[in-house]
Amino acid sequence: MLKRAMTSTAASYKKRTGHINEQHFAYLIDGDVVGDRTDKTDVIDQSDNTYSVKGGEWWQIFLYGRERFVTNTEFREIGNLADLFIDCIDAFPENRNDYFEDKIYFKKRLQEPMRQLKDEICRPTIFPQLLSKAIFNGNEVGFLSILSKDLSRQDVPLDQKHFHLFSAEDVVRLLSMKLQIENSRARGRGQMDAQKVIFRYSNKNVGEIEIRTDSNVHYKQAKWRFNSPAILSLLQSNFAVIFVENRQTSVYGSAIEYL
């Protein structure tokens, strides 16, 4: 099946939905939505706890171009990850039309750096650092607030929403222990191995890193996403929980000590 980029209308709807969910969560915890959209923090409460709010079917962990990996000092301090992301991006030509003229050639060019990227992420000390940086920007964000897929729509009223709260520490520790990291495999005609880094749990793909070629706007950008229902289920099944009725939230694991 041909993969197509999200339309501008769909992207706009998704962004508006995310803003609404952030506003609803902030209201429930008597907090404020953070105005700077370049940060990972979406909401801050009256005790200065910081939250990243996620919902929907897929979470976009990041969408970064080459320059981010060249200039971001924190990424450059995580093993050899930054240079390997750059190598994956540089496997493709500057002009997207050149890519379409010989896709097989450029997909073959991607295979070796993508395999090396997978191997680097698999290193025990590297994956936790990458998760912390990519999801929480290191120490910037303290907690992850997740709204389940079925409650993430714009038409779901505030009084029907319920958020699940986890500490950044628990999320990084659990995902780094439980997720298997592999390269993608060709599944059909025209596909090739090692075009992505795949994250798996319980024999299912729950996340992926790829270099986008499906959009003029985002051509040659590295995209990392996680499947929201799968990751929420994994987190829920591994931590004790308490229900905070007046805030329509469930608090898990070590987050209980802070909230």
C-alpha positions, 0 to 999 in steps of 0.5 A: 500500500502506498504511504501518503503524507498527512494532509494539511487539514488532518494535521491541523485537526490533530494539532487543535485536538492536542491543544484542547486536550492540554487545556482540559488537563491543565484545568483538571489539575489547576495548572497552566498550558505552556505557551512556548511550543518549542519545548517538550513541556505542555502543562505546568501545575502550581507546584511547578511540576511539568507535564507532556500531554499525549493522546490519539493513536500515535505520538510523534516523539520528534520530527527533526531535520539535519541541522538539529543533529548538527547543532544540538549539543545534548544529542551530540553527547549521546554516543554517536547517535547524532552523526548516525542520524545525519548519515541516514538523512544524507543517504537521500539526495537534496532534490526529492525528484532525484529520489523518485528517479532512482528510489532503489538506489537511495534505499540501498544507501540508507540500509547501512547507516540505518543498521548502524543507528539501530546498533547504537540505540541498542547499546544499554547506556544509549537507549535510556539517554535517547528516550529521556532526551527525545520524550522529556528533553532531559530534566525539562519534563517530569511527568507524562500525561496520557489520554487514551485514544478513544477519549482524545477526540475533539467531541469528547467533553471534559467531564468524560476525559481521564488522564493517566500520569507517569513519572519520566523516570518510570517511563524511561526505565520501563521502555528501555527494559521492555522494548526490543529494537530491530531494523525493519524487514521487507514485507512486500514488493518494492520494499527493502530491509533496514529502512527503519528502526523498529521498536517492538513489544510482545511481538508487535511493532509499537514504534518506529524511526524513519527518514521521511520522503513522503512530503515536500515539506518534511523531506529528509527529516527524521521522524520517531513515533510511538503507538499510543494504545500499545505504550499506555497498555505497557505502562499500565501493566507494570505499575501500581495505580491510585485513582484521583477522582476529583482530577479525573486522573490515575497516577502510577508508580513513582508519580504517586510520591510526587502528585 
